[in-house]
Amino acid sequence: MPIQNALKNKKILVATTPAAGHFNPLTGLAKYLSENANDVRWYTSVDFKSKLHQMSLQHYPFKRALDVNFEDLNTYFPERSKLKSPIDRMNFDMINLFANRSSEYFLDIREIYENFEFDLVLCDNTFSAIPILRAQLNIPVVVVGVMPLAEESKFLGPYGLGILPPVNPLERIKNRLMALVLKNIQAKKSIRYFSQILKQYKIKDKNTPLLNLLVKEADLFLQIGSADFEYSRPDLGHNIRYVSLAEICGVVYTIFVDCAYKAI
């Protein structure tokens, strides 16, 4: 089948976390796919219902999933404001914003699939049901990275701490030790918590931070931006491809060729 016909007459479900910065970057791609003879529908917060209506895309609101406004977290989780330690707050957010939502997202989407047998799921990079969708539905999951790449690298320090790349062997050793401390001590609570959820779906324990796991579990990961914006990663995952917002619609024609040809 010609590449230009690979993504025509397909059923595609877009699924995003309830945050504008994770919803908006996927709108152009979704509209592009819809205008090229695909049935595109969107599972996300009710906050984006009007925007989806303007785009003429069917909206599936959260049903079981808690619809959290990321701009007002302390209203949804009053106990969060009492956490003074950045480590405690990090674990709290990983558990309550992402891990606990993963099964809820999956159950909603599985119900959607009963009436809308989509060929592909398109998510943002913090949509925590990614590994469950792949394991349970056996449908390709393409992820769009809307924030700095969260993939772990042995050439870098732990993600999110603002640590510059090492410039000598001593700094490399220090960074690796920091990564071990983060994984096995500081973030252990949230890592183990998410692992227990995934275990229910027969997904093996990866003992890795949630955001890194979501990168690894994507069939294809489209990171918005140039590789020059990121620190050098000689061990970059094979599923990752850098794209600009202008290019993202063009590369979509290769998605099924790259990772989902069986769905054609």
N, C-alpha and C positions, 0 to 999 in steps of 0.2 A: 504494500500500500504506500502511495506517495506520502512523504512527510507532511505536505501541506494539507492532506486530508486526515491526518492522524487524530486531530482533536475536533472533529466535526461530528455532530449528532451524538455527543456524549452527555452523560449525566454527571454533574460535578457538584459536590457539596463543599462549600466554604465554611470553615468553623474557626471562630476567633474568640479570644478572651475578651471580657467586657471592658476594654480600654480603648479610647480613641486612637492612641498611637499604635495600636495593634490592628485596629479595624481599618482605618483610613488608607494605609499603604497597599491594601489588597483590593481596594475598590476599582482601580483602573484595570487590573488584571481580570477581575470578575466580570466587569462590563465588556471587556475585550472578548472574553470567552463566550459570553452571552450573545454578543453581536456576530459571532462566527458559528452560528448554528448549533450551539450547545445549550442544554437545559441546566442553568446554573441557579442554585438556591443557597441560602445562607442561614447558618445556625449561629446565633449570637444573642446578646442582651437586647431587651426590649427598647433600650435607649437608642438603638440604631434603626428602629422600625421605619421611621419617616424617611431616613436616607435611603433605605433599601426600596421603599415604595417609589421614591423619585427615580431610582435606577431601574425600576420595573423588574426587580428581583424578588422572588418569594422569600419570605422571612419565616424561619422556625425559631421562636423564642425559647429561652431556657424553660424547661418544665420541671425537672427534678433538680437541676443545678441551681445553686444559690447565685442570684443575679447581683453581684457585688459592684458597687461604684468605686473604682480604684482611686478616685480623687477624694474619697471620704471614708477611708478604711476604718477609722476609729469609731465611726457610727455603727458599722456592721459588727465590729469586734471591739467592744469597749475595753476589754482586758488588755488589748494591745497597747493602749496608751500608758499602761502601768509598767511596761517593760522598759527598763532603763539601759540594759546591756544591748549593744548592737548585735551581738551573737544570739542572744535570746530572741530579739526581734526578727533576725534573719530566719531562724528556725521556725518561728511562729508564722511568718509570711509564707515560707516554702510549704508548710503543712496546710495552712488554712486557705491560702489563695490558690494554691496549685494542687498539691497532693490530694486533699479532700475533695476537690472538684473533679478529679479525673474519672472516677467511677460514675459520678452524676452525668458528666458530659457523655460518657460512653453509653449509658443506658438511654439517654435522650436520643442519641444518634442511632442506636440500634433500632429504636422504635421508628425513627424517620425512615430507616432503610426498608422497613416492612412495606412501605407504600411508595418509596422513591429509591429504587435500586441503583444508587450512584456507582459510577465506574472509578471515581477518584475523589479523594478528600484533599482539600487545600487548606492549610492551617498557618497561623502565625507561630513563631518559635517558642511561645510559652504556653501553648495549648496542651495541657498536661495529659490528655487522653491519647496522645500520639502512639505510644507503645501498645496500649490496649487495643486501639483500632486496628493496628497492623496484625496483632496476634489473634484477635477474635473474628475480624471480618475478612481478613486476607485480601484487602484492597489497598492499592498503592496510596501512600500518604506523601504529598509534596508540601514542604514547609518553607515559608518565606521568613528570613531573618530580618526583623525590623529594628534590631538593636545590635550593639557590638557583639561579634561572634563569641558565643559562650563555650565553644569547644575547648576542652583541656588540651594542653600541649606540654610535653616534657621540656620544651625549650622556653617556656614562659612561667611566670608565677601564677598563683591562684587567681581565678577570674573574679573581677569586681573589686579588687583591693587597690587598684591604681598603681600596681608595681611595674616598673619599667623592665624591659627584657634584660637578662644578665649579660654582662660584658666580659666576664672571666669565669673560670671554673669554680671559684669560691662562691660567686653569686648564683651560679647554676645549682650548686649543692644547697645553698640557703633556700632558693625558691622551691626546690623539690621537698625539702624538709617542711616548709610552710604549707605546701600542698598536702602533705601527709597529715600534718596537724589539723588542717581544715577538714579533711575527709574523715579522719578517725577520731577527732575530739570535738572540734567546734561545730561542725555541721553533721556530726554523727546522728543526732536525734532525728533530723528531717530526712537524711538519707535512708536510715533504717525504716522510718515510717513509710516512705514511699515504696521501698522495697517490699514491705509486707502487703501493701495494696496490690502491687504488681504480681506478687506470688499467688494471689487469689485467681489470677488469670493465667497461671502457669508460665509466667515470665521470670526467667532466672535473675537472681540477685546480681546486679552489676557493681554495687558498692561505689557509686559515683554520684556527684551532685546532680540534682534534678535537671537543671538547665543543660548540662553537658549531655545527660542521657537523652534528652529530647532531640538534640542535634544528631547524635549517633543513630537514633531510631528512625530518622526520616529516610524514606527511599531516595528522595532527592531534596537537597537543602539549597535554596536560592538565597544567598546572602546579599542583601541590598547594599551597594557601594563597591568601591574599588578595593582590590587586595592591598593597595598602597595605603589605605586608611587603617589597616590592621597591622599588628605586629607580625613579623615574618614567622611562618609556621612550616618548617620542612616536613612535619608529620600531619599536614592538613588532611582531613578525612576525604576519602574518594567520592563521597556523596555530596560534597560541597562545591558549589559554583558561585562565583561572584557575578552579580548583575547590577546594572543601574536601573533606576525606576523607568528610564526610557527604553531600556533593553528587555525588561522583564516580560513584556508581552510577546516579543519576538522569540525568546528562548522557550516559550511555552510549547511551541510546536514540536520540540524535541523531547518533551516529558515522557510521552508514551514510548518513544524510541529508546530512551535511556533506561527507564525503569518499569514501564508498564505495558510493554508491547503485547503481552498476553491479553490485555483488556480490549485490544482493538478488534 
